[in-house]
């Protein structure tokens, strides 16, 4: 009987060690995936900013060529007004 208990205890210890190793590996993998996720988010943010800049350049070119119409023109005017308000706020802060 004692051999049977020892066998079960060793078997449980062996399985526990295996689980601990798997846990450690999963923690490392999780950390790596978090880093990759953060890098992808930064890349996405950079690409979205670049896309917005390029869209603004397209709108400026269309405006200078007189080709903005409809919704594009309204959106462009909204952006210009937003920039003007932002500049006015900055000027107001500087004047205080």
MODELLER restraints for C-alpha pairs under 7 A, 6 or more apart:
rsr = mdl.restraints
at = mdl.atoms
rsr.add(forms.Gaussian(group=physical.xy_distance, feature=features.Distance(at['CA:59:A'], at['CA:76:A']), mean=6.82, stdev=0.5))
rsr.add(forms.Gaussian(group=physical.xy_distance, feature=features.Distance(at['CA:62:A'], at['CA:68:A']), mean=5.45, stdev=0.5))
